[in-house]
């Protein structure tokens, strides 16, 4: 019984380390922006523009978990992807290392 419990604990710890070490790949065809004041769904403010969220759009936090529209923080640095209708399909709240990587790529 102890061996099974130990094996279970070690496998969970190994999974946590692997999942934490993975780097998130941002879509190549995305744009960078900053979130503004919250608006009613399906509207979202990016910079000084008011944009529509596409049906089924996803918002990812810094831990790559999906969050709801109302949890989108004001002033967050984001990477977003637009669909063919000009609606925002995906929003990624950027981590500090992603911000630095994008800053380096712009130079």
Contact map, one row per residue, 1 for C-alpha under 8 A:
11111000000000000000000000000000000000000000000000000000000000000000000000000000000000000000000000000000000
11111100000000000000000000000000000000000000000000000000000000000000000000000000000000000000000000000000000
11111110000000000000000000000000000000000000000000000000000000000000000000000000000000000000000000000000000
11111111000000000000000000000000000000000000000000000000000000000000000000000000000000000000000000000000000
11111111100000000000000000000000000000000000000000000000000000000000000000000000000000000000000000000000000
01111111110000000000000000000000000000000000000000000000000000000000000000000000000000000000000000000000000
00111111111000000000000000000000000000000000000000000000000000000000000000000000000000000000000000000000000
00011111111100000000000000000000000000000000000000000000000000000000000000000000000000000000000000000000000
00001111111110000000000000000000000000000000000000000000000000000000000000000000000000000000000000000000000
00000111111111000000000000000000000000000000000000000000000000000000000000000000000000000000000000000000000
00000011111111100000000000000000000000000000000000000000000000000000000000000000000000000000000000000000000
00000001111111110000000000000000000000000000000000000000000000000000000000000000000000000000000000000000000
00000000111111111000000000000000000000000000000000000000000000000000000000000000000000000000000000000000000
00000000011111111100000000000000000000000000000000000000000000000000000000000000000000000000000000000000000
00000000001111111110000000000000000000000000000000000000000000000000000000000000000000000000000000000000000
00000000000111111111000000000000000000000000000000000000000000000000000000000000000000000000000000000000000
00000000000011111111100000000000000000000000000000000000000000000000000000000000000000000000000000000000000
00000000000001111111110000000000000000000000000000000000000000000000000000000000000000000000000000000000000
00000000000000111111110000000000000000000000000000000000000000000000000000000000000000000000000000000000000
00000000000000011111110000000000000000000000000000000000000000000000000000000000000000000000000000000000000
00000000000000001111111000000000000000000000000000000000000000000000000000000000000000000000000000000000000
00000000000000000111111100000000000000000000000000000000000000000000000000000000000000000000000000000000000
00000000000000000000111110000000000000000000000000000000000000000000000000000000000000000000000000000000000
00000000000000000000011111000000000000000000000000000000000000010000000000000000000000000000000000000000000
00000000000000000000001111100000000000000000000000000000000000000000000000000000000000000000000000000000000
00000000000000000000000111110100000000000000000000000000000000000000000000000010000000000001000000000000000
00000000000000000000000011111100000000000000000000000000000000000000000000000000100000000000000000000000000
00000000000000000000000001111100000000000000000000000000000000000000000000000000000000000000000000000000000
00000000000000000000000000111110000000000000000000000000000000000000000000000000100000000000000000000000000
00000000000000000000000001111111000000000000000000000000000000000000000000000011110000000000000000000000000
00000000000000000000000000001111100000000000000000000000000000000000000000000011100000000000000000000000000
00000000000000000000000000000111110000000000000000000000000000000000000000001111000000000000000000000000000
00000000000000000000000000000011111000000000011000000000000000000000000000001111000000000000000000000000000
00000000000000000000000000000001111100000000011000000000000000000000000000111100000000000000000000000000000
00000000000000000000000000000000111110000001111000000000000000000000000111111100000000000000000000000000000
00000000000000000000000000000000011111000001111100000000000000000000000001100000000000000000000000000000000
00000000000000000000000000000000001111100000100000000000000000000000000001000000000000000000000000000000000
00000000000000000000000000000000000111110001100000000000000000000000010101000000000000000000000000000000000
00000000000000000000000000000000000011111111100000000000000000000000000000000000000000000000000000000000000
00000000000000000000000000000000000001111111000000000000000000000000000000000000000000000000000000000000000
00000000000000000000000000000000000000111111000000001000000000000000100000000000000000000000000000000000000
00000000000000000000000000000000000000111111000000011100000000000000000000000000000000000000000000000000000
00000000000000000000000000000000000000111111100001111000000000000000000000000000000000000000000000000000000
00000000000000000000000000000000001101111111110001111000000000000000000000000000000000000000000000000000000
00000000000000000000000000000000001111100011111111100000000000000000000000000000000000000000000000000000000
00000000000000000000000000000000111100000001111111100000000000000000000000000000000000000000000000000000000
00000000000000000000000000000000111100000000111110000000000000000000000000000000000000000000000000000000000
00000000000000000000000000000000000100000000111111000000000000000000000000000000000000000000000000000000000
00000000000000000000000000000000000000000000111111100000000000000000000000000000000000000000000000000000000
00000000000000000000000000000000000000000011110111110000000000000000000000000000000000000000000000000000000
00000000000000000000000000000000000000000011110011111000000000000000000000000000000000110000000000000000000
00000000000000000000000000000000000000000111000001111100000000000000000000000000000000110000000000000000000
00000000000000000000000000000000000000001111000000111110100000000000000000000000000000111000000000000000000
00000000000000000000000000000000000000000100000000011111100000000000000000000000001000111000000000000000000
00000000000000000000000000000000000000000000000000001111100000000000000000000000000000001000000000000000000
00000000000000000000000000000000000000000000000000000111110000000000000000000000000000001000000000000000000
00000000000000000000000000000000000000000000000000001111111000000000000000000000000000011100000000000000000
00000000000000000000000000000000000000000000000000000001111100000110000000000000000000001110000000000000000
00000000000000000000000000000000000000000000000000000000111110000111100100000000000000000111100000000000000
00000000000000000000000000000000000000000000000000000000011111111110000000000000000000000111100000000000000
00000000000000000000000000000000000000000000000000000000001111111110000000000000000000000001110000000000000
00000000000000000000000000000000000000000000000000000000000111111000000000000000000000000001111000000000000
00000000000000000000000000000000000000000000000000000000000111111000000000000000000000000000000000000000000
00000000000000000000000100000000000000000000000000000000000111111100000000000000000000000001000000000000000
00000000000000000000000000000000000000000000000000000000000111111110000000000000000000000000000000000000000
00000000000000000000000000000000000000000000000000000000011110011111000000000000000000000000000000000000000
00000000000000000000000000000000000000000000000000000000011110001111101100000000000000000000000000000000000
00000000000000000000000000000000000000000000000000000000001000000111111100000000000000000000000000000000000
00000000000000000000000000000000000000001000000000000000001000000011111100000000000000000000000000000000000
00000000000000000000000000000000000001000000000000000000000000000001111100000000000000000000000000000000000
00000000000000000000000000000000000000000000000000000000000000000011111110000000000000000000000000000000000
00000000000000000000000000000000001001000000000000000000001000000011111111010000000000000000000000000000000
00000000000000000000000000000000001000000000000000000000000000000000001111110000000000000000000000000000000
00000000000000000000000000000000001111000000000000000000000000000000000111110000000000000000000000000000000
00000000000000000000000000000000011100000000000000000000000000000000000011111000000000000000000000000000000
00000000000000000000000000000000011000000000000000000000000000000000000111111100000000000000110000000000000
00000000000000000000000000000001111000000000000000000000000000000000000000111110000000000000110000100000000
00000000000000000000000000000001111000000000000000000000000000000000000000011111000000000011110000000000000
00000000000000000000000001000111100000000000000000000000000000000000000000001111100000000011110000000000000
00000000000000000000000000000111100000000000000000000000000000000000000000000111110000011111000000000000000
00000000000000000000000000101110000000000000000000000000000000000000000000000011111000011110000000000000000
00000000000000000000000000000100000000000000000000000000000000000000000000000001111111111100000000000000000
00000000000000000000000000000000000000000000000000000100000000000000000000000000111111111000000000000000000
00000000000000000000000000000000000000000000000000000000000000000000000000000000011111100000000000000000000
00000000000000000000000000000000000000000000000000000000000000000000000000000000011111100000000000000000000
00000000000000000000000000000000000000000000000000000000000000000000000000000000011111110000000000000000000
00000000000000000000000000000000000000000000000000111100000000000000000000000000011111111000000000000000000
00000000000000000000000000000000000000000000000000111100100000000000000000000001111001111110000000000000000
00000000000000000000000000000000000000000000000000001111110000000000000000000001111000111110000000000000000
00000000000000000000000000000000000000000000000000000000111100000000000000000001110000011111000000000000000
00000000000000000000000000000000000000000000000000000000011100000000000000000111100000011111100000000000000
00000000000000000000000001000000000000000000000000000000001111010000000000000111000000000111110000000000000
00000000000000000000000000000000000000000000000000000000001111000000000000011110000000000011111000000000000
00000000000000000000000000000000000000000000000000000000000011000000000000011110000000000001111101100000000
00000000000000000000000000000000000000000000000000000000000001000000000000000000000000000000111111100000000
00000000000000000000000000000000000000000000000000000000000000000000000000000000000000000000011111110000000
00000000000000000000000000000000000000000000000000000000000000000000000000000000000000000000001111111000000
00000000000000000000000000000000000000000000000000000000000000000000000000000000000000000000011111111100000
00000000000000000000000000000000000000000000000000000000000000000000000000001000000000000000011111111110000
00000000000000000000000000000000000000000000000000000000000000000000000000000000000000000000000111111111000
00000000000000000000000000000000000000000000000000000000000000000000000000000000000000000000000011111111100
00000000000000000000000000000000000000000000000000000000000000000000000000000000000000000000000001111111110
00000000000000000000000000000000000000000000000000000000000000000000000000000000000000000000000000111111111
00000000000000000000000000000000000000000000000000000000000000000000000000000000000000000000000000011111111
00000000000000000000000000000000000000000000000000000000000000000000000000000000000000000000000000001111111
00000000000000000000000000000000000000000000000000000000000000000000000000000000000000000000000000000111111
00000000000000000000000000000000000000000000000000000000000000000000000000000000000000000000000000000011111
